[in-house]
Amino acid sequence: MTTMPTLQSFIGGRWIGAQAAQPLASAIDGHVVAHTHAEAIDFGEALLHARRKGIPALMAMDFQERAARLKALAAYLAERKEQLYAISHHTGATRADGWIDIEGGTGTLHAYAGMGSNELPSGNVLHEGPPLQLGKQGKFFGTHILVPRGGVAVHINAFNFPIWGLLEKFAPTFLAGMPCIAKPATATSYLTEAMVRMVQESGLVPEGSLQLVIGGTGDLLDRLEGSDVVTFTGSADTAAKLRAHPNLIRQSIPFNAEADSLNCAILAPDVTPDDEEFDLFVKEVAREMTIKAGQKCTAIRRAIVPHQHLDAVAQRLRERLAKTVIGDPSREGVKMGALASHAQQADVAERVALLSQGNEVVFGAKDGFNPVGDGVGEGAFFAPTLLLCRDAFANEKVHDIEAFGPVSTLMPYGDIDEALALAAKGRGSLVGSLFTRDPKIAAKAVPVAAMHHGRILVLDREAAAESTGHGSPLPALKHGGPGRAGGGEELGGLRAVTHYLQRTAVQGSPTMLTAVTGEYVRGAALNESEIHPFRRHFDDLQVGDSLLTHRRTVTEADIVAFGGLSGDYFYMHFDEIAAKETQFGKRIAHGYFVLSAAAGLFVSPAPGPVLANYGLDTLRFIKPVGIGDTIQARLTCKRKIDRRRKDPKGVGQGVVAWDVAVTNQNGELVASYDILTLVSKRA
C-alpha cells in the first residue's frame, strides 16, 4: 500500500510536519494525493525568523542584486517545470491550465527581474522625484523617497493558482526587500509546497525571506506589527472578514485584497452576427468558461448582449460548448478538466441552483456531459453551464451570486447605456471586456465602465491577433478592482513594488537631498576637477562630478546650416518678419540645434569609458535662443545604476544619467535634460 506524503510547512528555516492530518484528494479521480500536517506552527517563531534573518539578508542586497536573484530563480524553476506539471494534473488542470499557473508564475518572476534591473537604482532608496524647490533662493527643497518597510509580508492565496498566486506576490515583495510568509489554499497546497521546495533547493533565496504555511494561519495576524503588510486573494466574504481583523485595524497594517468578482463582457450594439467581433465574443466567453474549469477570479460571469442578437449568441455558444471535451487532462483531446476539489464542486452546484431560479439553462449537464477517463466518476467535474436571465434589471441574483466554476449568464440589453448599467450592477469588478468595431462606442463606454472596473479590454479584429484575452492579468498592468473586487491592486509594473515600500517626504538643502537620494539635485555641491567626467570609468564616477563647458555664440550661419542639414525650415527660424510678430519678437535657433551645440560643448571626443548614449529624459526648452546669444552647458553625474552586466570581453558596465543644464549669457536656463549613457568599468 502506497503511503501518501504528508505536506510540510517551511518555518524558521526548517521543514515542519510528520503527522498526517487532512487528506487532499485528486480532482480527477478522488484518490488521496497528500495530507496536511497535524503539527501546530509557532507563528511567533516564523515572524522572529523573518525579522532576524530575512530582513537583514535582503537588506544586504540592493534592488539590482535582488532583481538578479529573481531572474536566476525564474530560470531555475523553468528548468524543472515538468515536475510541477505532473503534480498540477491532480488539481484538475489541463496542460493549458497549468501553463497559465506554472509558466505564468515564472514569467512574472522574469518580468519583475527585468523591471528591477531596468528601472530601479543601485542601493535601497528609490527617489520619487522630481525635487520641488521650496525656497526662493534655491537653498531649500523637498522630495519623496521610497525605502523598504522593515516588516514582513503575509500573503494569503486562493486555490485556483497554487504557483502563480504565490509568485506574483513574492516577486515584487522580494524586490522591495521584504520577507514573506505565504499561505496557499489548502486544497491545492501540495503543488505550492513542491514549488517552494524547489525555491529553497535553488539556494537563490536568502534564509528567512520566504516561509510557507500549510494549513491555517492560527494567531499569525494577531502577532503582526505596523511595519508589516497583509495581502489576500480569494472570496469577497473572506476578504471582508480579514479586513476587519482587530489587530490589522489597531496597528494600521496595510491590507490589500483581490477578490472574486462578477466580471462581464459586453457585445456592443454595432456588432452583427456576420462580424469577426461577434465570433471573438463567443470564443472569449466560451474560453473563460472552460479554462481552469472557470475557476478564475477574472472569468466572464455575465455576458451582456443586444436583445436582437440574443438567440444568435446563445446558439453559437451552445455549439462551441458542445464541442468541449471534458475529463482527465492526461487524455488526448481533453480541453477542460475538473474543479479543484469535491468541496468546490458542491459549492458551484449549490450556487448554480440558486442562479437557475427564475432563469433558463441554455446549456448544462443535460447536454451530453460525460467526462472521459478512468475513475472520473469520483472526480470533481462540473458541466459547463450557460444560463439566460431575460430581465437582469429585475433579477439581482445574477449580479450577486458567483458560481466559481464553468458558469456564465447571458443577459440582454436595449442600448449601450443599459449595457453599462448592467455592468455596474456587479458593484466592482476586476475586469470587463467590450467587443466593438466602433471607436466612438469605445470612447463613450470605457470611461463609464472604468468607474467600476480595474481593467478593461476593448477587443476588435485588429487587436485580436495579439490579445492576451479577457482573463489574463499581466505583470505590467494593474490587477485588482473597486468594490466587490476588493478595492486593492497587485502587479501593475513597479506599482506593485511600491506597495511594499515606505514613502517618505524629505526636506533639506540640495546637497543633503543629493546625499540622501543618491541623485544630484541642482544647487548641490559639485565635484569639479581637470579630469573630464566622460574620461572616468563607472567605478570612479561619483554623483556630483561636474563639468562647466566653454561658451559658444549662436550665429545666423548656425541656424541656416542646421536648417539645411535637418530640413527644418520652420518660419520661426527663417522668416524675420513673421518671427517679429510672435511672442519672441525675433528669429530663434532650433531647439535641437541648442541640444546639438551643447553636446559639442561637453562631449569628450576621444575613445574612453563612455560607450553609448541611448536616450534623453525630461527634455525641456525653457527660453528661446536667438542670433547673438551665447550658450554654455553644465554636465553633472546625476545618477548611477550598476546593472552588473558585462560586455563580450567580460568588462563590466553600468548606466549613468547626466544632468545637463544649458544657460545663456545672462545665466538663464534655456534647456534642461538628462542624458543616459552606458559606461564601462575598469577592466
PEBEL-V877847 format. One record per residue. N is the residue number from 0. RES is the residue in one letter. PHI is phi as a letter, one per 40 degrees, with the letter a starting at -180 (* if undefined). OMEGA is omega in degrees with one decimal (999 if undefined). D_CENTER is the distance of its C-alpha to the mean C-alpha in Angstrom with 1 decimal. Layout:
N;RES;PHI;OMEGA;D_CENTER
N;RES;PHI;OMEGA;D_CENTER
This chain:
0;M;*;-178.7;45.8
1;T;c;177.6;42.2
2;T;c;179.7;40.7
3;M;c;-176.8;37.1
4;P;c;172.3;34.8
5;T;c;-180.0;34.0
6;L;c;-179.1;30.4
7;Q;b;171.4;29.9
8;S;c;176.6;27.7
9;F;b;-171.9;26.8
10;I;b;175.8;27.9
11;G;g;178.3;29.5
12;G;g;178.9;29.2
13;R;a;177.9;31.1
14;W;c;-175.6;30.9
15;I;b;174.5;32.5
16;G;h;177.0;34.1
17;A;b;-177.0;37.3
18;Q;c;-176.4;38.7
19;A;c;177.3;37.4
20;A;b;-174.9;36.4
21;Q;c;175.9;34.5
22;P;c;177.4;34.7
23;L;b;-172.2;31.7
24;A;c;172.0;32.7
25;S;c;178.9;31.5
26;A;c;-175.5;30.2
27;I;c;-176.1;32.3
28;D;b;173.7;35.8
29;G;g;-179.4;35.7
30;H;c;-177.2;36.8
31;V;c;-179.3;35.6
32;V;b;-179.3;33.1
33;A;a;172.7;32.6
34;H;b;167.3;33.4
35;T;c;179.4;31.6
36;H;b;-176.3;33.6
37;A;c;-176.3;36.1
38;E;c;177.9;35.9
39;A;c;179.3;34.6
40;I;c;174.9;31.8
41;D;c;-176.5;32.6
42;F;c;171.5;29.5
43;G;c;176.7;31.3
44;E;c;-179.0;31.5
45;A;c;-179.2;27.8
46;L;c;178.7;26.8
47;L;c;178.8;29.5
48;H;c;178.9;28.4
49;A;c;-176.8;24.8
50;R;c;-175.1;26.3
51;R;c;-177.7;29.2
52;K;b;-173.6;27.7
53;G;c;-176.9;23.9
54;I;c;179.0;23.4
55;P;c;-179.6;26.1
56;A;c;179.7;25.0
57;L;c;-179.4;21.4
58;M;c;174.5;22.9
59;A;c;174.6;25.3
60;M;b;174.0;22.5
61;D;b;-178.3;20.5
62;F;d;-176.2;16.9
63;Q;c;179.6;18.1
64;E;c;178.9;19.9
65;R;c;176.0;17.1
66;A;c;178.9;14.9
67;A;c;177.4;18.0
68;R;c;178.8;18.3
69;L;c;179.5;14.9
70;K;c;179.8;16.0
71;A;c;179.5;19.3
72;L;c;177.7;18.1
73;A;d;179.2;16.1
74;A;c;-179.6;19.3
75;Y;c;-180.0;21.4
76;L;c;-179.6;19.9
77;A;c;179.2;19.8
78;E;c;-176.2;23.5
79;R;b;-173.6;24.2
80;K;c;-177.3;22.3
81;E;c;175.8;25.5
82;Q;c;179.8;26.5
83;L;c;176.7;23.5
84;Y;d;-178.5;24.2
85;A;c;178.2;27.7
86;I;c;-178.4;26.7
87;S;d;178.5;24.0
88;H;d;-176.0;27.0
89;H;c;177.5;28.4
90;T;c;-177.5;25.4
91;G;g;-174.2;26.6
92;A;c;168.7;24.0
93;T;c;177.3;25.1
94;R;c;179.2;24.0
95;A;c;177.2;21.6
96;D;c;-179.9;20.2
97;G;c;178.7;20.0
98;W;c;179.3;18.2
99;I;c;-175.8;15.2
100;D;c;-172.6;15.3
101;I;c;-178.1;16.6
102;E;c;170.4;15.5
103;G;c;178.1;12.1
104;G;c;179.3;11.9
105;T;c;176.8;13.4
106;G;c;177.6;11.4
107;T;c;174.3;8.2
108;L;d;178.4;10.6
109;H;d;-177.3;11.7
110;A;c;-179.0;8.6
111;Y;c;173.3;8.2
112;A;c;178.6;11.9
113;G;c;178.2;12.1
114;M;c;-178.4;10.0
115;G;c;-177.1;12.3
116;S;c;-177.1;15.4
117;N;c;-169.3;15.0
118;E;b;-178.5;13.9
119;L;b;-175.8;15.0
120;P;c;163.9;18.8
121;S;c;-177.1;21.3
122;G;g;-177.4;22.1
123;N;b;175.2;20.4
124;V;b;177.1;20.7
125;L;b;-179.6;18.1
126;H;c;178.7;20.1
127;E;b;-175.4;18.7
128;G;c;3.3;21.5
129;P;c;176.2;23.7
130;P;c;179.9;26.6
131;L;b;177.2;28.8
132;Q;c;-175.8;32.6
133;L;b;179.0;34.2
134;G;b;-175.5;37.8
135;K;c;-175.1;40.1
136;Q;c;178.2;41.2
137;G;g;-179.7;37.8
138;K;b;-175.3;38.3
139;F;b;-176.2;35.8
140;F;b;172.7;32.1
141;G;b;177.9;29.0
142;T;a;178.0;25.3
143;H;b;172.9;22.3
144;I;b;174.8;20.9
145;L;b;-178.1;18.1
146;V;b;175.3;19.3
147;P;d;-173.1;18.6
148;R;c;-177.5;19.8
149;G;g;179.8;22.3
150;G;b;-176.9;21.6
151;V;b;176.2;20.3
152;A;c;173.9;17.3
153;V;b;-178.6;18.4
154;H;b;178.8;16.0
155;I;b;-169.8;17.8
156;N;b;-179.4;16.5
157;A;c;-174.9;17.9
158;F;c;-168.0;20.3
159;N;c;177.8;18.7
160;F;b;-174.1;16.0
161;P;c;-178.5;17.9
162;I;b;179.5;15.9
163;W;d;-177.8;12.3
164;G;d;177.9;12.5
165;L;c;-172.8;13.6
166;L;c;-178.9;11.6
167;E;c;173.3;8.1
168;K;c;-177.9;9.6
169;F;c;-174.0;11.9
170;A;d;179.5;9.9
171;P;c;178.3;8.7
172;T;c;179.1;12.0
173;F;c;179.5;14.0
174;L;c;179.7;12.8
175;A;c;178.3;13.8
176;G;g;-176.5;17.1
177;M;b;176.2;17.2
178;P;c;-178.2;18.9
179;C;b;172.1;18.0
180;I;b;-173.9;20.1
181;A;b;177.2;18.6
182;K;b;176.7;20.6
183;P;c;173.3;20.0
184;A;c;-172.2;21.9
185;T;c;-171.5;25.4
186;A;d;-177.6;26.1
187;T;b;-175.2;23.9
188;S;c;178.2;23.7
189;Y;c;177.4;25.9
190;L;c;177.6;23.1
191;T;c;-179.1;20.8
192;E;c;179.0;23.9
193;A;c;-180.0;24.5
194;M;c;-179.8;21.1
195;V;c;174.9;21.4
196;R;d;177.2;24.9
197;M;c;-180.0;23.7
198;V;d;-179.1;21.3
199;Q;c;179.3;24.3
200;E;c;-178.3;26.6
201;S;c;-176.2;24.6
202;G;g;-176.0;25.6
203;L;c;-176.8;22.3
204;V;b;-177.8;21.2
205;P;d;-179.2;23.5
206;E;d;176.9;25.7
207;G;g;-176.5;24.5
208;S;c;175.8;20.7
209;L;a;174.3;20.1
210;Q;b;-174.1;22.5
211;L;b;178.3;22.7
212;V;b;171.5;24.5
213;I;b;-177.2;26.3
214;G;h;-174.7;27.8
215;G;c;-179.1;27.8
216;T;c;174.4;26.5
217;G;f;-178.3;30.0
218;D;c;-176.5;30.3
219;L;d;-176.9;27.0
220;L;c;178.2;25.8
221;D;c;-173.9;29.3
222;R;c;-175.1;29.0
223;L;c;-178.9;25.8
224;E;b;-175.0;26.2
225;G;c;179.9;24.8
226;S;c;-177.7;22.7
227;D;c;-178.9;20.8
228;V;a;174.3;17.8
229;V;b;172.6;17.5
230;T;b;-175.5;14.6
231;F;b;170.0;15.7
232;T;b;-179.4;15.0
233;G;i;-175.8;18.1
234;S;c;179.2;20.8
235;A;c;-179.9;21.2
236;D;c;179.5;24.6
237;T;c;178.3;23.5
238;A;d;-179.3;20.7
239;A;c;179.7;23.6
240;K;c;-179.2;25.8
241;L;c;-179.2;23.5
242;R;c;-177.1;22.6
243;A;c;179.8;26.4
244;H;d;-174.5;27.0
245;P;d;-177.4;29.8
246;N;c;177.6;28.5
247;L;c;178.8;25.0
248;I;c;-176.2;26.8
249;R;c;-176.4;29.5
250;Q;c;-177.5;27.3
251;S;f;-178.3;24.7
252;I;c;179.2;22.0
253;P;d;-179.9;18.5
254;F;b;-179.3;17.6
255;N;b;-178.6;14.3
256;A;b;170.4;14.8
257;E;b;-170.9;13.1
258;A;b;177.0;16.4
259;D;c;-178.6;17.9
260;S;a;-179.2;18.9
261;L;c;-177.9;21.4
262;N;c;-176.4;19.3
263;C;b;169.2;21.5
264;A;b;-177.8;22.3
265;I;b;170.5;24.9
266;L;c;-173.7;27.4
267;A;c;-175.7;28.6
268;P;c;-179.9;32.4
269;D;c;-175.6;32.7
270;V;c;178.3;31.9
271;T;b;179.0;34.9
272;P;c;179.2;35.4
273;D;c;-176.5;36.3
274;D;c;176.2;33.0
275;E;c;-178.1;30.3
276;E;c;177.0;27.8
277;F;c;178.8;29.9
278;D;c;177.5;29.5
279;L;c;178.8;25.8
280;F;c;-178.9;25.6
281;V;c;-179.4;27.8
282;K;c;-176.7;26.0
283;E;c;178.2;22.6
284;V;c;-179.9;24.1
285;A;c;-179.7;26.0
286;R;c;-179.6;23.1
287;E;c;175.5;21.0
288;M;c;-170.5;24.1
289;T;b;175.9;24.7
290;I;c;-176.3;21.5
291;K;f;-177.2;21.2
292;A;f;177.6;24.3
293;G;g;-177.2;22.3
294;Q;c;178.3;20.7
295;K;b;178.7;17.2
296;C;c;-179.7;15.9
297;T;b;-175.1;14.9
298;A;c;177.9;18.4
299;I;c;179.2;20.8
300;R;c;-177.9;23.4
301;R;b;178.9;25.3
302;A;b;-171.0;26.4
303;I;b;-170.8;28.0
304;V;b;177.4;30.6
305;P;c;178.8;33.6
306;H;d;-171.3;36.9
307;Q;c;-179.0;38.6
308;H;b;-176.7;36.2
309;L;d;-177.7;35.8
310;D;c;-179.6;38.3
311;A;c;178.3;37.0
312;V;c;-179.2;33.4
313;A;d;-178.5;34.8
314;Q;c;-178.2;37.0
315;R;c;176.3;34.4
316;L;c;176.8;32.0
317;R;d;-177.8;35.0
318;E;c;-179.1;35.8
319;R;c;-179.7;32.3
320;L;c;180.0;31.9
321;A;c;-179.5;35.4
322;K;c;-177.2;34.5
323;T;c;178.1;31.8
324;V;c;-175.5;33.2
325;I;b;177.2;32.3
326;G;i;179.8;33.1
327;D;c;-176.8;32.7
328;P;c;179.2;29.7
329;S;c;177.7;32.0
330;R;c;179.1;34.4
331;E;c;177.1;34.2
332;G;g;179.8;33.2
333;V;c;-177.5;31.4
334;K;b;178.7;28.3
335;M;b;179.6;27.5
336;G;c;-174.3;27.9
337;A;b;167.6;28.5
338;L;c;-170.2;26.9
339;A;c;-176.1;25.8
340;S;a;175.9;29.0
341;H;c;176.9;32.3
342;A;c;178.1;31.2
343;Q;c;178.4;28.3
344;Q;c;-179.8;30.9
345;A;c;-179.7;33.3
346;D;c;179.8;30.7
347;V;c;179.7;29.7
348;A;c;179.8;33.4
349;E;c;-177.8;34.2
350;R;c;176.0;31.6
351;V;c;178.0;32.7
352;A;c;178.3;36.3
353;L;c;-179.8;35.4
354;L;c;-177.2;33.6
355;S;c;-179.1;36.6
356;Q;c;-179.8;38.9
357;G;g;178.8;40.0
358;N;b;-178.6;37.8
359;E;b;173.7;38.5
360;V;c;-178.5;37.2
361;V;c;178.3;36.8
362;F;a;-178.4;35.7
363;G;a;-173.5;35.7
364;A;c;-178.0;37.5
365;K;c;-176.1;40.8
366;D;b;173.4;39.6
367;G;g;179.5;40.1
368;F;c;-176.7;37.7
369;N;a;-178.1;38.8
370;P;d;-178.9;36.3
371;V;b;177.9;37.5
372;G;h;-179.6;37.9
373;D;c;175.1;39.9
374;G;g;-175.7;39.7
375;V;c;176.6;37.2
376;G;c;177.2;39.4
377;E;c;-178.4;38.2
378;G;c;-176.3;34.5
379;A;b;-177.5;32.0
380;F;c;178.2;32.0
381;F;a;-177.2;31.8
382;A;c;170.3;32.8
383;P;d;-173.3;30.5
384;T;b;178.1;31.7
385;L;b;180.0;31.6
386;L;b;176.5;33.2
387;L;b;175.0;34.6
388;C;b;-174.0;34.9
389;R;c;177.5;37.3
390;D;b;-175.4;37.0
391;A;c;174.0;33.5
392;F;c;-178.6;34.6
393;A;c;-176.2;37.2
394;N;b;-176.4;35.4
395;E;c;-176.7;32.9
396;K;d;-175.6;32.2
397;V;c;177.9;30.0
398;H;b;-175.4;27.7
399;D;b;-176.1;27.8
400;I;c;176.7;28.2
401;E;b;170.8;25.5
402;A;c;-172.3;26.7
403;F;c;-179.1;23.8
404;G;a;-176.3;25.1
405;P;c;-171.3;26.2
406;V;b;175.2;27.3
407;S;a;-177.8;27.0
408;T;b;173.2;29.3
409;L;c;175.6;30.7
410;M;a;-176.8;31.8
411;P;c;176.5;33.7
412;Y;a;-179.5;33.7
413;G;c;178.5;36.1
414;D;b;-174.0;34.2
415;I;c;177.3;30.7
416;D;c;176.0;31.1
417;E;c;179.0;32.0
418;A;c;-179.8;28.9
419;L;c;177.0;26.7
420;A;c;176.8;28.8
421;L;c;178.9;28.3
422;A;d;-177.6;24.5
423;A;c;-177.8;24.6
424;K;c;173.9;26.8
425;G;c;176.2;23.8
426;R;f;176.0;23.3
427;G;h;-176.3;19.6
428;S;b;176.7;17.2
429;L;c;-174.3;13.7
430;V;a;171.9;14.4
431;G;b;178.8;17.6
432;S;b;176.8;19.0
433;L;b;179.7;21.9
434;F;b;-176.4;24.1
435;T;a;172.5;26.4
436;R;b;-169.4;28.3
437;D;b;178.4;29.1
438;P;d;179.9;26.9
439;K;c;177.4;29.0
440;I;c;178.7;27.9
441;A;c;-178.8;24.3
442;A;c;178.8;24.9
443;K;c;-170.6;26.7
444;A;c;-171.7;24.6
445;V;c;179.5;21.0
446;P;c;178.6;21.7
447;V;c;-179.7;23.6
448;A;c;-177.2;21.1
449;A;c;178.5;18.2
450;M;c;-173.3;20.1
451;H;b;-175.7;19.5
452;H;b;176.6;16.2
453;G;c;178.8;12.5
454;R;a;177.9;12.0
455;I;b;175.0;15.0
456;L;b;172.7;15.9
457;V;b;-173.0;19.2
458;L;b;171.5;20.8
459;D;b;-175.7;24.0
460;R;c;-179.3;25.8
461;E;c;-177.4;24.4
462;A;c;-170.9;20.7
463;A;d;-175.8;21.6
464;A;c;-177.2;22.3
465;E;b;-176.0;18.7
466;S;c;175.7;16.8
467;T;c;174.7;14.4
468;G;g;-178.4;15.9
469;H;d;-167.5;15.7
470;G;c;-174.8;14.2
471;S;b;171.9;11.4
472;P;c;-179.1;7.8
473;L;b;-177.2;5.9
474;P;d;-175.5;3.2
475;A;c;-176.7;4.2
476;L;b;179.3;4.8
477;K;d;173.0;5.4
478;H;b;-177.3;6.8
479;G;i;-179.2;10.1
480;G;a;-177.5;13.4
481;P;c;170.8;16.7
482;G;f;-177.3;19.9
483;R;d;-178.1;20.3
484;A;c;172.2;16.6
485;G;h;178.7;16.5
486;G;g;-179.7;15.8
487;G;b;175.8;12.7
488;E;a;174.7;9.0
489;E;b;178.9;6.1
490;L;f;-179.2;2.4
491;G;g;-179.8;3.2
492;G;g;-177.4;4.1
493;L;c;174.6;7.1
494;R;d;-179.1;7.2
495;A;c;178.9;6.2
496;V;c;-177.1;9.0
497;T;c;175.9;11.3
498;H;c;-177.5;11.4
499;Y;b;176.7;13.4
500;L;b;176.9;15.5
501;Q;c;177.1;18.6
502;R;c;-177.8;19.2
503;T;b;173.9;22.9
504;A;c;180.0;25.1
505;V;b;178.8;27.6
506;Q;b;178.1;30.9
507;G;i;178.4;33.6
508;S;c;177.0;35.3
509;P;d;-179.9;33.6
510;T;c;179.9;34.8
511;M;c;179.0;33.4
512;L;c;175.9;29.9
513;T;c;-180.0;29.9
514;A;c;-176.7;30.8
515;V;c;-172.8;28.1
516;T;c;-174.4;25.1
517;G;g;177.9;26.2
518;E;b;179.0;26.2
519;Y;c;174.6;29.4
520;V;b;-177.5;30.2
521;R;d;-175.7;33.1
522;G;h;179.0;36.3
523;A;c;177.5;35.6
524;A;d;-177.2;38.2
525;L;b;174.2;38.3
526;N;b;-178.9;39.3
527;E;b;178.1;41.8
528;S;a;-180.0;43.9
529;E;c;179.1;45.9
530;I;c;178.4;43.2
531;H;c;180.0;40.9
532;P;d;179.1;37.3
533;F;c;177.9;36.6
534;R;c;-178.5;39.1
535;R;c;174.2;37.2
536;H;c;-178.7;35.0
537;F;d;-177.7;31.4
538;D;c;-172.4;32.9
539;D;c;-179.8;35.5
540;L;c;175.0;33.7
541;Q;b;173.7;33.1
542;V;d;-177.3;31.1
543;G;h;173.3;33.9
544;D;c;-167.3;35.9
545;S;a;176.2;37.4
546;L;b;170.7;39.8
547;L;b;-171.9;41.8
548;T;c;168.9;43.1
549;H;c;-173.3;46.5
550;R;b;175.9;47.0
551;R;a;176.9;47.4
552;T;c;-176.9;49.2
553;V;c;-179.2;47.9
554;T;b;175.3;50.7
555;E;c;179.0;51.3
556;A;c;177.5;51.5
557;D;c;-177.4;47.9
558;I;c;-179.9;46.7
559;V;c;-178.9;48.9
560;A;c;-179.1;47.8
561;F;c;176.6;44.1
562;G;c;179.3;44.6
563;G;c;-179.1;46.4
564;L;c;-175.4;43.9
565;S;c;-174.4;40.8
566;G;g;-178.8;42.5
567;D;c;-179.7;41.4
568;Y;b;179.3;44.6
569;F;d;-170.7;43.1
570;Y;d;-178.6;46.0
571;M;c;-178.7;44.9
572;H;c;-170.0;45.7
573;F;b;-175.8;48.9
574;D;b;-175.4;50.6
575;E;c;-176.6;52.5
576;I;c;-179.3;53.8
577;A;c;-178.6;50.5
578;A;c;179.9;48.7
579;K;c;-177.4;51.3
580;E;c;179.3;50.5
581;T;c;179.5;46.9
582;Q;c;-179.6;45.6
583;F;c;176.0;45.9
584;G;g;-179.0;49.6
585;K;a;172.6;49.6
586;R;c;179.4;48.1
587;I;b;178.9;45.0
588;A;c;173.3;43.4
589;H;d;176.1;40.3
590;G;d;-177.4;37.2
591;Y;c;169.5;36.2
592;F;c;178.5;39.7
593;V;d;178.7;39.1
594;L;c;-178.6;35.9
595;S;c;179.7;37.9
596;A;c;178.0;40.9
597;A;c;177.5;38.8
598;A;c;177.4;37.5
599;G;c;179.7;41.1
600;L;c;-172.9;41.9
601;F;b;-177.8;39.4
602;V;c;172.5;38.7
603;S;c;-165.5;40.7
604;P;c;-175.2;41.8
605;A;c;176.7;42.9
606;P;d;-178.0;40.7
607;G;a;-175.7;38.7
608;P;c;179.7;35.4
609;V;c;-172.3;33.4
610;L;c;-174.8;32.3
611;A;a;171.8;30.3
612;N;b;-174.5;29.1
613;Y;b;174.2;25.8
614;G;i;174.7;24.9
615;L;b;173.7;25.6
616;D;b;171.2;23.6
617;T;f;-178.3;24.8
618;L;c;174.9;27.9
619;R;a;170.9;30.4
620;F;c;-168.9;34.1
621;I;c;-179.0;35.6
622;K;b;179.3;39.3
623;P;c;175.5;41.4
624;V;b;-177.4;43.4
625;G;b;177.2;46.8
626;I;c;-178.7;49.7
627;G;g;175.9;51.3
628;D;c;179.8;48.3
629;T;b;-177.4;47.6
630;I;b;177.9;44.0
631;Q;a;-177.2;42.8
632;A;b;169.3;39.4
633;R;b;179.5;38.0
634;L;b;-176.8;35.4
635;T;b;174.7;33.6
636;C;c;-174.7;31.2
637;K;c;-172.4;28.3
638;R;a;176.0;25.5
639;K;b;175.4;25.4
640;I;b;178.4;22.5
641;D;c;-178.7;23.7
642;R;c;175.0;21.5
643;R;f;175.9;24.1
644;R;b;178.4;24.7
645;K;b;176.1;28.1
646;D;c;-178.2;30.0
647;P;d;179.3;32.1
648;K;c;178.4;34.9
649;G;g;179.1;33.0
650;V;c;-177.9;32.8
651;G;c;-179.2;29.8
652;Q;b;173.7;27.9
653;G;a;179.3;25.8
654;V;b;177.2;24.4
655;V;b;172.3;26.5
656;A;c;-178.7;25.8
657;W;b;173.4;29.2
658;D;c;178.3;30.1
659;V;b;175.8;32.8
660;A;b;179.2;35.1
661;V;b;-178.2;37.8
662;T;b;177.0;40.8
663;N;b;-175.7;44.1
664;Q;c;178.7;47.6
665;N;c;-178.1;47.2
666;G;g;-179.5;44.3
667;E;c;179.2;42.0
668;L;c;179.3;38.4
669;V;b;177.7;38.3
670;A;a;-177.2;35.0
671;S;a;180.0;31.9
672;Y;a;173.0;29.0
673;D;b;172.8;27.1
674;I;b;177.5;27.8
675;L;b;-179.0;25.4
676;T;b;172.1;27.5
677;L;c;-174.1;27.4
678;V;b;-178.5;30.0
679;S;c;173.3;31.7
680;K;c;174.0;32.6
681;R;c;-176.2;36.2
682;A;d;999;37.1
